[in-house]
Amino acid sequence: MESTTPEAAPAPDGRPRALAAGLGFVCLVQVVLAWLALEVAEGAATCPDLGHGLGCAAVFRPRLSRLLGPVTVTHVAFVGSMAALGLALMLHARRAPPRPLLAAGLVALGAGAGFALGLQPLPLRAAGAACALCLGLLGCVLVAFALLLAIAWRAGVRARLGLAPLVVVAAALAPLAVRHGDRVAADDVERVARARAAGGAEGPRVLLVTQDGCPYCHALLADVLGDEQVVRVLLRTRGLVEVKKGDPRVPADPRGGTTRAPTVVVVGDDGRERGRLVGYSSDPATYATRLLTIVAAPADAR
């Protein structure tokens, strides 16, 4: 005799959801840490040596990162990665997301992933190093996109709705990123040459303290000291001399400690320091004013 008792439904496997939640948490922590690193990098004016092939020039150099007016590419990447992660987790939390919502999410997230992917050549072409922060955010967006693809596949939504905008946006943006990076790199060469050639027969000497593998040193030389406003101040000196940390020509820091890189030290004919500007500043106009104040100070001023 057949039993009419309905069989119990199999318990849903919670492992995929737990894995997705774990990935989402890892991405969230990654984005938060990246944001804190950005704030430290922008405020400290010193950058850790990340090793060969990695740098942070794309984060703090306005000439490199501001493709969208006052909004930096880095901030767009942060907002986009958080939005992508939030969208993927929101749809994953629903048991049966509507197919139109999944399709729209795939298109939006695919375009966002293509934007992040297409920007990667920018720091490589401009500074010769990949941006570690940008790579981390790209990884987060790609994880969110993969999660959404898995959700869409289970719901029967075509994956090409997300893959097509990813490929199209990345293919359209990558050449623009390469072109802008090459333009910045070529402009850097001209600016550095202009800063090094500035100087006359009179006035104090300007020492630029640098160290190997220091992106802030290059940014100060190209973005600030090579700016026309600062060059006009350098013309009132005997010129710019680049020295390494620990060089005996650099006067001891009056506040004690080791002179950091980058630092600009203005030295008079008598070898005495007139003043110094420590760290990188992304505002050439303000830097020119501060440097002119030191250069134009009386020779006996301390």
N, C-alpha and C positions, 0 to 999 in steps of 0.2 A: 504493500500500500504506500502510495507516494505521500510524502509529508507536505503539508500546505504551509508549514512555518517558513516565512521568508528568511533567506540567508542574510546574515549580517554583512553589511557593506565593508569592504576592506578599508582599513585605516589609511588615510592619506600619508604618503611618505613626506616627512617634514625636512628631509635632508637638503633638497634643492633650495627650499626657502631659507633654511639656516645658512647655507653657503652664500646665497645672495645677500642675506643680512650681514654676514661677516665681511664680504667684499665691500658692501656699502659703507660699513663702519671704517674699514681700512682706508677707503678713498676719502671719507670725511676727515679722518685724522690727518691724512696726507695733505689735504687742501688747507686745513687749519695751520699745520706746521709750515706749509709753503707761504701762507699769508704772514705769519710771524717772521719768517726769514726775509720776506720782502720788506717789511717794516724796519727790521734791523739793518738790512743792506742799504736802504734809502736814507736812514738816519745816521748811521755810523761813519759813512764816507770811507770805510775800509772794507775790503772784501777778502774772505779766506781763499787760499789757493786750493781750487777744487781738483787740481791735477791736469794732465795733458788732455786737451780736447774738450774741457768743460769750463764754463765761465758764467758770469752774471751780467755781462754788458747789456744784454737785451732788457734787463730789468730796470736799470737806473739811468740809462742814457736817453734823454728826451729825443735827441735827433734820430735815434734808432727805434724807439718804442712808440712814438706818437705818430701813428699812421692815420689816426682818426681824429685829428684836431687835439683838443685838450685831454681827450680820453686816451690812456695808454693801452697798448695791446695786452699788457700783462693784466690790467684790471678787467678787460673784456674776457680774458681767459679764465680769470677767477670766477666771474659771474657766470660764464657759460658752463664751467665745470660743476659748479654748485647746482645750477638749474638742471643740467643733464642728470646728475646724481639724484636730485629730488624727484625728477620726472620718472626715472626708471624705478626707484623704490616705491613711488606712489602707485604706479601701475602694477608693480609686482605684489603689492599688499592687497590688491583687489582680486577676488577669486575669479571673476570673469570680466575683465576689462572690455568695454565696448570696442568692437572692431574699428569703427571710425576714429576713436580716440587713439587706439594703438597705431593706426596708419599715420595719423597726424604726428604722433610722438616719434615714430620712426623717421619721418621726413625731417622734422626739426632737429632731432638728435643726430641724424646722419649728416645734415648740413653743418651742425656745430662741430662734429668730429672732423669733417673735412676742413673747416676753418682752422682748427688747431693743428691739423696735420700739414696743411699748406703753408703755415707760418714758420715751420721748423727751419727752412733754409735761410731765414733772415739773419739770425745771429751768426750762422756759419759763414755766410758770405761777407758780412760786415766786420766781424771780430775774429773769425777763424776758430770759433769755439761754440759748441752747442750750449744752449741755456739749460742748466740742470733743472731749474724751476719750471720752465716751459715743458720739458720732457715729463716731469712728474704730473703736471696738469693734463698733458696729453694722455698719459697712461690712465688717469682717472676717467677721462671722457670715454676712452675706448672700452674700459671695463663697463661703464654704464651703458654704452651702446651695445656691447655684447649681451648684457643682461636683458636689455629690451628686445634684442633679436630673438633670444630664447623664449621670452614671453610671447612674442608675436608668432613664432613658429608653433608653439603649443596651441595658439588660437587659430591657426590656419591663415595668418596674414603673410603675404609675400615679403620675403626678406629684401628683395630688390627695391622696395619702397624706401628703405633706409640706405642701402648700398649705393644706389644711383646718385642721390644728392651728395653723399660723402665723396665719391669719385669726382663728380662734376665740380664741386666747390674746391676741393684740394687741387685739382688740375688747373682751375682758373686762378687760384690765389698763389700757388707756388711760383709761377713766373714773375708775378708782381713782387713777391717777397725777395726773390733773387735779384730783380732789377733794383729794388730799393736798397738792398744790402750792398750791392756792387757800387751804387751811387754814393752811399755813406762811406764805404772803404776808400773810394777814389777821392772824395772830398777830405777825408782824414789825412791823406798823403799831402794834399795841398796845404791844409791848415797846419800840420806839423812842420812842414818846410817853412811856412811863413813865420811861425813862432820862433823857430831856430835861427832864422835869418834876421830877425828884428834886433836892433841895437845900434848904438853909435859909438863915438869916441869918448864920450863923457858920461858921468853919472855912476851910480852904484852898479854892482854886479848882482844878477838874479840867479840863485841856485835852485834847481828843481831836484829834490830828493826823491828817488824812485827805487824800486826793487823789481826783481824778475817775477814774472807771472802776476803782475798787479794791474787789473783792468781799470782801476780808478786812476792809476798813474797815466795810462794812455788816454782815458777820457778827459782828464784835466788838461793834458797837453793838446789834444785835438779839439775838444769842444769848448774849452775856456781860454787857454793861452793862445790858441790859434784864432780866436775871434777877433774881428777888426777893432773892437773897442779896447781889448786888452793889448793887442799889438801896438796901438798908438801909445800906450803907457810904456811898453817895453822899448819903444824907440827912444825914450828919454833915459835909457840905461845903457850899460856897456854890453848888454845882451844876456841871453839865457844860457846857462851851463847846466847840463844834466849830470848829476852825480848819484852814486849808489849810497844806500844806508851805510853809515860807518865811515864815510870818506872824511879824511882829516880836514878838508876844506870847509866842512859844515860846522859852524859854531855850535857849541854845546847848548842844549835846550835850557833856557834860563829857569824853567820850572822844574828842571831835573828830568831824569829818565832818558830814554832813547828817542831820537827824532823819528817820527812815523813817516811812512810813505803813503800818499804823496804829501810833500810839504814844500812850499816856496819860501826861501830865505833871502832877504835882501841884505847884501853886505856892502859896506862903504869901501872907499879906497884904502882906509886905514885897517881893513880887515875886521872891523867891528860890525856886529849885526845891528841893522836898523829896525828890523821887524820880520815877522814871519806869518804866513797863512797856512794853517794846517788843514789837510783833508781836501776832498773834492767838493766843489760847489757847482751846481748845474745852472747857475744864474751868472752869465758873463758880465752883465752890466754892473751888478753889485760887486763882483770880484774885481772888475776894473777900478771901481771907486776905492775899494779897500787897498788895492795895490798902489794906486796913485798916491794915496795918503802916506804910505810908507816911503815910496820913492821920492816924493817931494818934501819929505821931512828934512829939517836941517841936519847937516852931517854930524853934529855933536849930540843929536837927539838919541835917547835910549829907548 
